[in-house]
Amino acid sequence: MYSVTMIFVVITAHAISGCMSSTVQIEHAPAIAKVPTATYPNCSSDRKDRYTIIEVPKIHDIKQAPQEFFSLLHQAIMEEGRRRNIYNVVPSTTERDKVVLLIMFVESWRPDVTQGGTTGLLSMKLFLIDKTHHCQVGQTTGHGKIRHDPETGFNHDDIHTIAESAGWFVGITLMHDP
């Protein structure tokens, strides 16, 4: 009798909390590099073996973040993709079938003015867009500190960490069911 009463209490509490919850607006992804990101059924199906090419265009939307950092980051992401040797990672391709775009842009940049403005906190949005169907396959946001030394340049570990995180995002998104 106790277990039946507990089940009833849990179900009732869950039902009441569902009735009392507020409606949450869904945040729609912005248009990315003039690619619409409407979700089509094709992008919600099984992703395993659907894509063989990852196209990684250069990062252009960087706000006030240091430009020279992003050429290093793009190169590191390409190297990370090739190191993993799962997909054919290219900066651009005319292919459309089995291609997913890794689109990245800076969401926010907070420079550390005491360090000259090239060191700071970076927040980026990463999107995977099916190139054939123009639909969003996945998205994430990444945050991190970017350190710059006037003599040695940008910290290699910071660049590598972001590139490795992008690689994990791509792998986890494309290797698993949605």
N, C-alpha and C positions, 0 to 999 in steps of 0.2 A: 504494500500500500504506500509506503514511503517513497519508493522509486516512481510510482505512478504520479504521486503528488508533486515530486520534484520535476518530472517531465512536464506536467501541466504548468507549473510555475515558470519554467524556462520558456515554454512556448508562448505563454501569456505575456511575459516580459518582452520577448522578442517582437511580438505583434504590436504591443503598445509602443515600444520604441520606434518601430517602423511608422506608425501613425503619427508620432510626434516629431519625427525628423523633418528637417527643412529640405526643400528642393535645392540642389546645387547646380549652378550653371556649368555646363561643359565648356571648357576653353578650347576653341577651335584653333588649329595650327594656322599660322599666317601663310600666305602664298610665299613660296621659297624660290628665289631666283626665277620668278615668273613661271614656276611649275605649280599648277593647282594641286592641292593636297587632299582632295575629296577622297574619302574611303570607299572603295569599290569592293565587292565580294572577292575579287581576285586577290586582294591583299590581305584578306582575313583567312585564307585557306592555309593548308599546310605549307610551310616555307622550306622544308628540307629538300635539298637538291633542286629547288626552283631557280636559284640564281647561281651563276658561275663566274660572273664578272662584277667587280666592285669598281665603279667609276668615282674617282675622288677629285673633283674640280678644285682649283685654288680657292682659298678662303678670301673673299673680297669684303664682306660686310664686317668690319672690325671695329667700328665706332672710333674711339680715340686711342685704342691700344696700339702699341708699337708695331708698325708694318713689318719690320725685319724679323720679328718673332714668328710671324705666320708663314713665311717662306721656309723657315727651319722646321716648323711644325708640320707643314704639308709634306716635306721631304721625309720626316720621321714617320708620319702615318703611312706613306707609301712603303717605306722600308719595313715597318711593322707588319703590314699586310703581306708583303712578299716573304718575310721571315716565317710567318704562320703557314704559308704555302697551302692554304685551303682554297682560296679563290684567286682568279687572275685580277690583280689590282693594277688599275691604269689611271692616268690623269684624265684621259678622255678617250672616247671611242664612238664610232659611227654605228656600232651594233646597238640593237634595241632589245632583242630577245634575251632573256636570262640575265639582264643587266639591272643592277640597283645602284642608284646614286647615293653617295654619302655627302650630304650637304651640311655645312657647318657655318655658323655665324656667331658673332659675339653678342651676347645678351647684355652684359654689362662689363665695364672696366673701371676699377677704382685704383688709380695710380697712387703710389706712395711718394708724395712730393719731397720727402726728406731724402729719397734715393734717386732723385732726378727725373721721376716720371716714367721710367722704363721698367721699374719694379712695381708690382701691384697685384691686386686680386682680380682674377678673370673668371667670368661665367659665360659658358658657351652652350648653345643649343645644337644638337646633332640630330639629323633626320635621315632616314633611309627612304628613298622614293623609288618605286617601281618605274623604270624608264618607259616601258611599253604602255602601261595603264595609267600612268601619272597619278598613282595613289600612294598614300603614306603607308609604309610597311612598319615603321617604328620610329620612336623619338625618345630622346633623353636630354638631360641637362647635366653639364659637368662644371665643377668649380675647382679653382686651385690658385696657388700663389705662383707668380712668375717672378723669378729673381734675375737681375741683370747686374753684371760687374763691368764697369767701363773698360777694364783691361782684358778680360777673358770673354766677354759677351754674355749671352743668355745661358743660364744654368742648364746643362745637358740633361740632368736628372728630371727637371721640371718638364722639359720637352718630351723626354722618353715616357714619363708617367702619363702625360695626356695622350700620346700616341698609343700606348699600351691600353689605356682605358677605351679609346675609340675602337681598337681592335677587339676588345672584349665585348663591347656593345654590339658590333657587327656580328661577331660569332654567336653570341647568345641569342640575338634576335633572329638570325637566319638559320640557325641549326636546330631550333625548337619549334614546336607547334605554337600558334598564337594563344 
